[in-house]
């Protein structure tokens, strides 16, 4: 499995969705939070909303864009 992952990461033109889709759900969620939570926090529409709500938004964003529906 590790060799497969290394090959996937070395491939040129690798899309973010492809990388995230091969990871377990918990890791995919952590990566998404790391990548997108700060962006969501800066959106004026979401100012004053709870941290949990913003985490849910990040999760929904990844779910919608990952093709894992």
N, C-alpha and C positions, 0 to 999 in steps of 0.2 A: 504494500500500500504506500509506503514512504517513497519508493521509486516512482510510483505513478504520480504522486503529488509533486515530486521534484520535476518530473517531466512536464507536468501541467504548468508549473510556475516558470519554467524556462522557455516555454513556447512563446514566440512573438505574437503580438496582436491579441493577447489574452484579454478577454473582457472581464470586467468586475463580476458580472452575473455568473459567469462560468466558474470563477474562483469560489464565490460564496456558495454556489449550489452544491459543491462537492463536500462542503464542511458539515459537520453535525449541527443541528439546529441551535444548540446552546452557544457554540462557538460563533456561528453565523450571527446570532443576536448580539454577542459581545463586540464583534467586529463592526457591525452596523452602528451600535451605540458609539463606539470610538470614532467612527468616520463621520457620522451625521448628527449626533446630538448637539454639538456646538452650533451647527447651522440652524437647527430647529429652534434652539434657545434664542437666537438673534432675530427671528421672524416676529415682526410687530404684532401680528395677529395672535401669537401664542404667549405674549408677555403676560405674566401673572398667572399662568396656568401651572398646575402641579407638575412636579418632576415625573411622577408616574404617568401622567397624561402624555408628556413629551416622549417618554420611552415607548409608549404604545404607538405614537405617531411614527417614530422611527421604525418600529417593527412592521407596521402596516406598509410603510413605504418600501421596505425591502421585500415584503411578501408580494406586493403588487408588481414590482419590477423584476422579480427573480424568475417568473414563469413557473413557480412552484405552487400555483393556486390549486 
